[in-house]
Amino acid sequence: MGAWGGGLYASDFARDMKATIKGVLRAPLDDDALLAEIWQAHGAGTEDLEALDYWLVLADQLERRGLHRPEIAARALAIAASGEDLALLAELEADKSTIAARRRDTERLAARLREPRPAKPRSPLRKPQPLLLAPGEALTWPTDRGASINAYIPEDAPWKPDFNQDGWGFGVVTEAGHAFHALAYYAIQVLRWRRAARPSAELAAHCPRSPYCYGTITAGQLKRARVERLGRIADAQFGPAPQPAEADRCVRRAVIAEIGLSNAFGLDAWNTWVLPGPKFPIPAPSGTPLDPDQPDQRPGPYDLDAAPA
């Protein structure tokens, strides 16, 4: 269940669920469909304290947004009245301060649920988000020891880390579309590129590639990461298609939790201690990979004993 403490949002489970609720509420679905998505993502199969936290977090998030679901509020109130969560924390040998913090949070939540704020209509997206990338596009971006520019930090931010380009990232957009008819998502495969020169779309067929990486991205993030379009690859340069059920699960997770596609741009920088196993396990579609004897990764910022590439 990850780290836990006394507060309602002290656990990884609760924080992840909060992010999911924030994401799924943007979708143009009716309330029952939204609750079904949240249940599938976090409620189904949970046990012990997480099973109780599911109802408490859900009730808390809905009340804060003025979304009234009496049956959910009643379930959370019953947990607070019975002290089930406090008993489980005691069984887990939580200290007195942790249990006191949980009691404080559940009492405050119960008070709000008894007198909820006025109902407020949801404001989901009214039209699909624009698609910024297209399947088949080859992309490149500057890298520093395999790491890309942080797409979430503004260019003029005083805390922006130094970036000294010494190479290029290389990737192919394999999928672009909308989840829930509105939320844009993308899938890319990062290609193994070990050369100092800027790659070209024609060379994509000769590069081993990563598994499919799913995520969301904005125009501003593409600009900050300095992503460049290299042109479209031929259909034969695509790797094997992902399993449909796994792809659907990844798409839903990407849009609900707003997983950043730019996370994949720094794939090359992660060492095998952080990311075990080969990072580019899918063979080059051409059967003739570039630089076949080169190692799987260049020294990156997490290879503290290695010299920069």
Secondary structure as UniProt FT lines:
FT   TURN            8..9
FT   HELIX           12..24
FT   TURN            25..26
FT   HELIX           31..38
FT   HELIX           39..43
FT   TURN            44..45
FT   HELIX           48..64
FT   TURN            65..66
FT   HELIX           70..82
FT   HELIX           84..91
FT   TURN            92..93
FT   HELIX           96..114
FT   TURN            135..136
FT   STRAND          137..144
FT   TURN            145..146
FT   STRAND          147..148
FT   TURN            151..152
FT   TURN            155..156
FT   TURN            158..159
FT   STRAND          167..179
FT   TURN            180..182
FT   STRAND          183..191
FT   HELIX           201..206
FT   STRAND          213..216
FT   HELIX           219..224
FT   TURN            225..226
FT   STRAND          228..232
FT   HELIX           235..237
FT   HELIX           244..256
FT   TURN            257..258
FT   HELIX           261..269
FT   TURN            272..274
FT   TURN            285..286
FT   TURN            292..293
FT   TURN            301..302
FT   TURN            304..305
//
